[in-house]
Amino acid sequence: MKDLFQPLNFSCGVSLKNRFMLAPLTNTQSHTDGRLSDDEYHWLTMRAEGGFGLTMTCAAHVQAVGQGFPGQLGVFGDEHLEGLSRLANGIKS
Ligand SMILES: Cc1cc2nc3c(=O)[nH]c(=O)nc-3n(C[C@H](O)[C@H](O)[C@H](O)COP(=O)(O)O)c2cc1C
């Protein structure tokens, strides 16, 4: 465990600043159509501010009929792009 605070570099060029990773945790905070909510944005960016090298969202559904639970994040339509981009930028910053 001596490398926990060392960067982790992937061959694709992506790099994590440490090896702490937030596991996907069901937060049931997305809107009913899968769009990101402000509560979800704040919850996940607060985790990133805590210093995780990688902050994962909950499991997300990739088509409307694939929703696993109410409040699940969606990744299948143009309507999701704004929230997902905002979330990725917020976590990165
Ligand atoms: C409350 C809760 C919600 C979870 N939600 C998800 C989820 O949305 N997607 C997923 O892939 N795993 C989910 N998991 C599984 C966790 O991401 C993780 O894999 C599991 O807790 C085992 O972690 P560990 O290997 O560090 O012990 C959830 C676990 C818990 C306790």
The ligand as an SDF file (V2000), in Angstrom:
LIG
                    3D

 31 33  0  0  0  0  0  0  0  0999 V2000
  -25.2300    2.0940   -0.7210 C   0  0  0  0  0  0  0  0  0  0  0  0
  -24.4670    1.4620   -1.8730 C   0  0  0  0  0  0  0  0  0  0  0  0
  -24.8030    1.8100   -3.1670 C   0  0  0  0  0  0  0  0  0  0  0  0
  -24.1150    1.2590   -4.2520 C   0  0  0  0  0  0  0  0  0  0  0  0
  -24.4220    1.6380   -5.5140 N   0  0  0  0  0  0  0  0  0  0  0  0
  -23.7530    1.1280   -6.5660 C   0  0  0  0  0  0  0  0  0  0  0  0
  -24.0240    1.5600   -7.9130 C   0  0  0  0  0  0  0  0  0  0  0  0
  -24.8750    2.4290   -8.1470 O   0  0  0  0  0  0  0  0  0  0  0  0
  -23.3320    0.9870   -8.9200 N   0  0  0  0  0  0  0  0  0  0  0  0
  -22.3890    0.0360   -8.7060 C   0  0  0  0  0  0  0  0  0  0  0  0
  -21.7940   -0.4550   -9.6650 O   0  0  0  0  0  0  0  0  0  0  0  0
  -22.0750   -0.3510   -7.4420 N   0  0  0  0  0  0  0  0  0  0  0  0
  -22.7370    0.1540   -6.3840 C   0  0  0  0  0  0  0  0  0  0  0  0
  -22.4210   -0.2470   -5.1040 N   0  0  0  0  0  0  0  0  0  0  0  0
  -21.2970   -1.1580   -4.8940 C   0  0  0  0  0  0  0  0  0  0  0  0
  -20.0760   -0.3430   -4.4810 C   0  0  0  0  0  0  0  0  0  0  0  0
  -19.6860    0.5170   -5.5310 O   0  0  0  0  0  0  0  0  0  0  0  0
  -18.8820   -1.2420   -4.1500 C   0  0  0  0  0  0  0  0  0  0  0  0
  -18.5110   -1.9900   -5.2670 O   0  0  0  0  0  0  0  0  0  0  0  0
  -19.1830   -2.1580   -3.0240 C   0  0  0  0  0  0  0  0  0  0  0  0
  -19.6490   -1.3960   -1.9470 O   0  0  0  0  0  0  0  0  0  0  0  0
  -17.9410   -2.9760   -2.6140 C   0  0  0  0  0  0  0  0  0  0  0  0
  -16.9150   -2.0750   -2.2770 O   0  0  0  0  0  0  0  0  0  0  0  0
  -15.5270   -2.6190   -1.7490 P   0  0  0  0  0  0  0  0  0  0  0  0
  -14.9900   -3.5030   -2.8170 O   0  0  0  0  0  0  0  0  0  0  0  0
  -14.6690   -1.3800   -1.5700 O   0  0  0  0  0  0  0  0  0  0  0  0
  -15.7930   -3.3270   -0.4680 O   0  0  0  0  0  0  0  0  0  0  0  0
  -23.0840    0.3150   -4.0170 C   0  0  0  0  0  0  0  0  0  0  0  0
  -22.7670   -0.0290   -2.6950 C   0  0  0  0  0  0  0  0  0  0  0  0
  -23.4230    0.5300   -1.6450 C   0  0  0  0  0  0  0  0  0  0  0  0
  -23.0440    0.1500   -0.2210 C   0  0  0  0  0  0  0  0  0  0  0  0
  1  2  1  0
  2  3  1  0
  2 30  2  0
  3  4  2  0
  4  5  1  0
  4 28  1  0
  5  6  2  0
  6  7  1  0
  6 13  1  0
  7  8  2  0
  7  9  1  0
  9 10  1  0
 10 11  2  0
 10 12  1  0
 12 13  2  0
 13 14  1  0
 14 15  1  0
 14 28  1  0
 15 16  1  0
 16 17  1  0
 16 18  1  0
 18 19  1  0
 18 20  1  0
 20 21  1  0
 20 22  1  0
 22 23  1  0
 23 24  1  0
 24 25  2  0
 24 26  1  0
 24 27  1  0
 28 29  2  0
 29 30  1  0
 30 31  1  0
M  END
$$$$
